[in-house]
Amino acid sequence: MKPIDLFMQFFRREGWIYAIGLTMLMAIDVAFLFVPQFIGNAIDTLSNNKEGLVTYIYYFILLFIIITILKVISRRTLLGSIRRMEYLFREILCSKALQVKTTYYEANGPGKVMALMTNDVTSLRVALGLGVMIVVDIIFYSVVGSIILIQKINTVLAFKIMTPVFLIIVTIFVLGRKLRIKQRSAQATYSDLTEFGQELFQGMDVIRAFNRESIISNSFEKINKLNYKKNMDVALLDAILTPLTRIAPFICISISIFICGHLAVEGKMTIGEFVTINSFIMLIVGPLIGFGGLISIVQKGLASLDRIMDFLHLPTETIDDTDEVLPLEDIHIRYLDFNYENSKGHALSQVTTTIPKGSFIGLVGKPGSGKSTLFKLLIGLQECPEQSIYFGNQDLAAVSLSKLRNSIAYVPTQSYLLSTTIADNIKFGKNLPMHETVEVAAQKADLYRDLGDLLNDDLHELAEEGHDLSGGQKQRINMARGFYKNAPYLLLDDCFSALDAVTVTTILNTLHNVKEQTILCISQRLEVVEKADKILVFDEGRIVEEGTHKELLANNGLYRTLYEAQKGEAHYEEA
Ligand SMILES: Nc1ncnc2c1ncn2[C@@H]1O[C@H](COP(=O)(O)OP(=O)(O)OP(=O)(O)O)[C@@H](O)[C@H]1O
């Protein structure tokens, strides 16, 4: 996508309203171009016994009524349509953010996108609203006004008067380029600041519990200082640009008063003409006062446009709108090697196994041994190498992402809750024919034990991120969401960790009776997978053992070591 394509999306929808606003603005500027001549003519009536002066006063009143009405309409339409642009661009960015590969967020975090959707879109709005208003004023008052001025006095005289303006415009352009570079850099640090702010507020409880306020505050100070420094660089250039544009008009008017004053004294110009010419010069140089501001607004807008375009060019996932679902089949994993883009070592090495359809499979192992990575590949959050994972005969790498994700229900370790009702959190958007009812899903996740009243209350909305729930309650609502989807494959990523033994047993008893679903369950707690049809034991990215609980205990391998370590802990806790 090119910048023009982005803006065309706005102009196609709102272009005509924007055009009305722009036309009104031009009409106002044209009307203002008559003002200096009117003033001059009105003053010349004074030397003719004020004949016609009253008529000029009526003209003035009429002109300013028309200008005021046009101004109201132009501001409403132009600035109003620009607000629509802001709205539209945020929609485009949000839709892109939902399609960008998840690896982008692993590398960059969410701060940059948040800054794009707030700060950068606002800079573009200001550039296209206020910036365009200044440009129109410059074109009509300064350019057209200059042409009229040249006709009224001679070209050489006009150039003499306007020379300082040309010199200052060139300087402003040179400084403007520098400003854009500085602005881009300042906006990047703003992203870091947003990101840090987000981390800070998410981890507020942990920060307080560990008394880390001063350390966090020092880290924040560093980022804040950098942001301040970069913005000061921008402010310095802004500070030079603005006075430069203010000086130019005064020099021009001084030159004009000097030259035209002499002509008036020598009788080569009437007082009315003298006033007309000086009023024109005021009109011409007036918008130039805003020229420095314009350069700054435009450069900020361009820097934001660069950043937005960079983001819009990122590769995306191809998501179609299919409701297709993979059939329930055995999953075959064949010599699967995988490493993350930003790391050298293999996260998974030569992983080979078969997962029979309808089975309950446990995945256990040391931390960082590759269990969650396998889930990320299965659900397409990371790109799976070709010919490594098959659903029946179907290579996962050849399955469309939508179909794959329709076929898999995923319950992550970290609960994700929206501030809406529990039922809406369970349903979570799209409704496919295979879905369970909310009641069945809630039953399976044992929600009625303590959340039945809240679940039945259609008006009760959860606090942000479910802050008004316990860790276990959040986990069970997340599980209910996975059960509600009723997909052929269910992935449970260590989501029993916050549950008590009774709840775990209740939920597992239900899951072990399910035969029309393949369930893969990662758990650090081995009692969760004890009754699994098969347990895969991971170590350093490899499956080092597989079998039932009994077989693995008999193996005397890593599983037994882990099991005895946990049993030891349990005895210790009981004692
Ligand atoms: N986004 C990532 N980028 C780079 N490396 C990663 C990323 N995610 C995980 N890893 C690395 O891949 C390896 C496997 O991680 P994974 O999360 O799959 O382990 P795990 O067995 O699920 O661990 P745990 O039980 O602690 O959750 C680890 O060495 C980890 O550091």
The ligand as an SDF file (V2000), in Angstrom:
LIG
                    3D

 31 33  0  0  0  0  0  0  0  0999 V2000
    9.1630  -15.9810   21.3410 N   0  0  0  0  0  0  0  0  0  0  0  0
   10.2920  -16.6220   21.5690 C   0  0  0  0  0  0  0  0  0  0  0  0
   11.4270  -16.1960   20.9900 N   0  0  0  0  0  0  0  0  0  0  0  0
   12.5860  -16.8470   21.1890 C   0  0  0  0  0  0  0  0  0  0  0  0
   12.7100  -17.9490   21.9350 N   0  0  0  0  0  0  0  0  0  0  0  0
   11.6130  -18.4170   22.5450 C   0  0  0  0  0  0  0  0  0  0  0  0
   10.3460  -17.7770   22.3950 C   0  0  0  0  0  0  0  0  0  0  0  0
    9.4380  -18.4690   23.1110 N   0  0  0  0  0  0  0  0  0  0  0  0
   10.1030  -19.5000   23.6880 C   0  0  0  0  0  0  0  0  0  0  0  0
   11.4060  -19.4580   23.3530 N   0  0  0  0  0  0  0  0  0  0  0  0
   12.4420  -20.4190   23.7380 C   0  0  0  0  0  0  0  0  0  0  0  0
   12.0640  -21.6870   23.2250 O   0  0  0  0  0  0  0  0  0  0  0  0
   12.3210  -22.6940   24.1610 C   0  0  0  0  0  0  0  0  0  0  0  0
   11.0600  -23.4950   24.4520 C   0  0  0  0  0  0  0  0  0  0  0  0
   10.1350  -22.6440   25.0840 O   0  0  0  0  0  0  0  0  0  0  0  0
    8.6560  -23.1120   25.4390 P   0  0  0  0  0  0  0  0  0  0  0  0
    7.8980  -21.9300   25.8600 O   0  0  0  0  0  0  0  0  0  0  0  0
    8.1310  -23.9000   24.3250 O   0  0  0  0  0  0  0  0  0  0  0  0
    8.9560  -24.0650   26.6820 O   0  0  0  0  0  0  0  0  0  0  0  0
    7.9450  -24.7970   27.6470 P   0  0  0  0  0  0  0  0  0  0  0  0
    8.3710  -26.2070   27.6880 O   0  0  0  0  0  0  0  0  0  0  0  0
    6.5310  -24.5140   27.2730 O   0  0  0  0  0  0  0  0  0  0  0  0
    8.3090  -24.0690   29.0050 O   0  0  0  0  0  0  0  0  0  0  0  0
    7.4000  -23.8280   30.3040 P   0  0  0  0  0  0  0  0  0  0  0  0
    6.9830  -25.1790   30.8150 O   0  0  0  0  0  0  0  0  0  0  0  0
    8.3290  -23.1390   31.2120 O   0  0  0  0  0  0  0  0  0  0  0  0
    6.2560  -22.9770   29.8750 O   0  0  0  0  0  0  0  0  0  0  0  0
   12.9000  -22.0190   25.3930 C   0  0  0  0  0  0  0  0  0  0  0  0
   14.3060  -22.1260   25.3130 O   0  0  0  0  0  0  0  0  0  0  0  0
   12.4890  -20.5740   25.2330 C   0  0  0  0  0  0  0  0  0  0  0  0
   13.4730  -19.7340   25.7830 O   0  0  0  0  0  0  0  0  0  0  0  0
  1  2  1  0
  2  3  1  0
  2  7  2  0
  3  4  2  0
  4  5  1  0
  5  6  2  0
  6  7  1  0
  6 10  1  0
  7  8  1  0
  8  9  2  0
  9 10  1  0
 10 11  1  0
 11 12  1  0
 11 30  1  0
 12 13  1  0
 13 14  1  0
 13 28  1  0
 14 15  1  0
 15 16  1  0
 16 17  2  0
 16 18  1  0
 16 19  1  0
 19 20  1  0
 20 21  2  0
 20 22  1  0
 20 23  1  0
 23 24  1  0
 24 25  2  0
 24 26  1  0
 24 27  1  0
 28 29  1  0
 28 30  1  0
 30 31  1  0
M  END
$$$$
